[in-house]
Amino acid sequence: MRLGAAFGIAAVLLTTGCATAPAPAGAPTPAAAASAAAPRPAPQLTDVPSEAALMALLESGSEQDDNADAAVIVEDPEVNPASATHPGQAPDPAAVQQNDLWERIRRGFAMPDLEGDLVKNREQYYASRPDYVQRMTERASRYLFHIVEEVEYRGMPTELALLPFIESAFNPQAMSVAKASGMWQFIPSTGKHYDLTQNIFRDERRDVLASTRAALDYLGKLYGMFGDWHLALAAYNWGEGSVQRAIARNQRAGLPTDYASLRMPTETRYYVPKLQAIKNIVANPAAYGLALTPIENHPYFLTVAIQRDIDVDLAARLAELPMDEFRALNPQMNKPVILAAGTPQILLPYDNARRFIRNLSDHEGSLASWTAWVVPTTMKVADAAKRAGMSEDELRRINKIPPRMMVRAGSTLLVPRHPHKHTEDVSAEVADNAVMSLVPEGGSGRRVVVRAKGRETVAALARRVGVRAADLAQWNGVSPSARFAAGQRVVVYKPGKAKASTAVARTGKSSKSSKSSKASKASTRTASKKKAAGTRTAAKGNGKSKSRVNVARN
């Protein structure tokens, strides 16, 4: 199903999963997919029809003939476009008739089965929670077709399409204590490495299409490194360096190096057994007393290209879609406006995409009530609000600015869009690179970063560094009752001299004002020199933390 439109903001509709490049001669092997994993290129339309022609097509639902130069192709929505297994293989007539995505997933299982008590433990866990399994599968029904299409295109085992069950329970808004986000649970650094934009306007770790592409890229790379899907999955959870060290440790000891033989954290030891348990349930849900929500073997959503900035609530209204459903398909939005320069498409169910186009053509007035403003100089929030023509409370709320903080020059703020003042949409430069930097009021403070000790609470860390717990929670976007993960980097704005702030960052201790006599200071310096060698020796190896290349778990 491919549609095009020339008016307003809607430009192109493409079925995710159906619009493919010419199929290769044969399905790529997992090894080939690992070395050259790439999303399928979307077809490009070289011509755009008139609005009248498009609306006539929408009303009639008729098909164009197979003209290579046709600008619009409207396929019959009743025809199942996703009956093929791997690219290059003939469609399975039985699958077309059954129209069952679960059966398609079962046919693609290719990983060796893992057995043992941990798998049985997880099977019992899920079997005893049918309501939880039901909620997960209902959420999955929006995304699974697209994921299966991408997995099969790369020649990967379809077990990988089930991975979000154990990562996020198929919740694209999921956020872990270690700041791993989205359906595939990317931490910020790995997300950036795989080209997932994270700024004040959007977080592509939550983007359905972008995060799926990045996750399969990463899994393909890991399979290429280890040549074993179980080890690749362990590395996805624990980090590739950690798995490599565990393998080397076993090799030195003359021990096997398979997944079950490695020494690893409890979370990682349960990771593949959890996926195996989900696989076993999908393979035969009745054996566990469960029933899976039926999922049809065709796309749930379409991509709708946009060309103008538009408010999120207006887009949902034009699509006649409840906001929670709109957010479920477009969870990457951080602000109440979609910037076309940074987010050139939205996802909508098929019928709602048609309504969106119709309603948009009839819409009068502005599409966006918000725009971006790059602050020219460091200023107080009250002054910024006055210049933006809004209240200080609203500016703080919409931009999540904590109390007693000023906005630094070069920061980007979301502000009301005045029709006569702001006539242009936000530029690509701002949409892609917007940042917000804050400085404590008074200008004498400094932004420092400390490491959480153990699973330290916000209150405990705040006491340790000498700030208010409420402020620390706001600076880091967490609840005052939250806990930080061991070794997690935590932002602190510590008023005072720079040296004092640096001391907090390095030791977690507040600096004390010097009231000592010169003799006392000399004595301290002498004692320090005598202990210098011992201090250097004792300090060696301290301050290191495990680097989790990828995700913190759900």
Stockholm file with secondary structure:
# STOCKHOLM 1.0

chainA/1-554         MRLGAAFGIAAVLLTTGCATAPAPAGAPTPAAAASAAAPRPAPQLTDVPSEAALMALLESGSEQDDNADAAVIVEDPEVNPASATHPGQAPDPAAVQQNDLWERIRRGFAMPDLEGDLVKNREQYYASRPDYVQRMTERASRYLFHIVEEVEYRGMPTELALLPFIESAFNPQAMSVAKASGMWQFIPSTGKHYDLTQNIFRDERRDVLASTRAALDYLGKLYGMFGDWHLALAAYNWGEGSVQRAIARNQRAGLPTDYASLRMPTETRYYVPKLQAIKNIVANPAAYGLALTPIENHPYFLTVAIQRDIDVDLAARLAELPMDEFRALNPQMNKPVILAAGTPQILLPYDNARRFIRNLSDHEGSLASWTAWVVPTTMKVADAAKRAGMSEDELRRINKIPPRMMVRAGSTLLVPRHPHKHTEDVSAEVADNAVMSLVPEGGSGRRVVVRAKGRETVAALARRVGVRAADLAQWNGVSPSARFAAGQRVVVYKPGKAKASTAVARTGKSSKSSKSSKASKASTRTASKKKAAGTRTAAKGNGKSKSRVNVARN
#=GR chainA/1-554 SS CEEECCSTTCCEEEETTTSCCCCCSSCCCHHHHHHSCCCCCCCCCSCCCCHHHHHHHHHHCCCCCCCTTCSCBCCCTTSCSCCCSSTTSCCCHHHHHHCBHHHHHHHTCCSCCCCSHHHHHHHHHHHTCHHHHHHHHHHHTTTHHHHHHHHHHTTCCGGGGGHHHHHHTTCTTCBCTTCCBTTTTBCHHHHHHTTCCBSSSBBTTSCHHHHHHHHHHHHHHHHHHHSCHHHHHHHHHHCHHHHHHHHHHHHHTTCCCSGGGSCCCHHHHHHHHHHHHHHHHHHCGGGGTCCCCCCBSSCSEEEEECCSCEEHHHHHHHTTCCHHHHHHHSTTBCSSEECTTTCCEEEEEHHHHHHHHHHHHHCCSCSCSEEEEECSSCEEHHHHHHHHTSCHHHHHHHHTCCTTEEECTTCEEEEECCTTTCCSCCCHHHHHHCCCCEEETTSCCEEEEEECCSSCBHHHHHHHHTSCHHHHHHHTTCCTTCBCCTTCEEEEEECSCHHHHHHHHHHSCCCCCCCCCHHHHHHHHHHHHHHHHHHHHHHTTTTCCCCCCSCCCC
#=GC SS_cons         CEEECCSTTCCEEEETTTSCCCCCSSCCCHHHHHHSCCCCCCCCCSCCCCHHHHHHHHHHCCCCCCCTTCSCBCCCTTSCSCCCSSTTSCCCHHHHHHCBHHHHHHHTCCSCCCCSHHHHHHHHHHHTCHHHHHHHHHHHTTTHHHHHHHHHHTTCCGGGGGHHHHHHTTCTTCBCTTCCBTTTTBCHHHHHHTTCCBSSSBBTTSCHHHHHHHHHHHHHHHHHHHSCHHHHHHHHHHCHHHHHHHHHHHHHTTCCCSGGGSCCCHHHHHHHHHHHHHHHHHHCGGGGTCCCCCCBSSCSEEEEECCSCEEHHHHHHHTTCCHHHHHHHSTTBCSSEECTTTCCEEEEEHHHHHHHHHHHHHCCSCSCSEEEEECSSCEEHHHHHHHHTSCHHHHHHHHTCCTTEEECTTCEEEEECCTTTCCSCCCHHHHHHCCCCEEETTSCCEEEEEECCSSCBHHHHHHHHTSCHHHHHHHTTCCTTCBCCTTCEEEEEECSCHHHHHHHHHHSCCCCCCCCCHHHHHHHHHHHHHHHHHHHHHHTTTTCCCCCCSCCCC
//
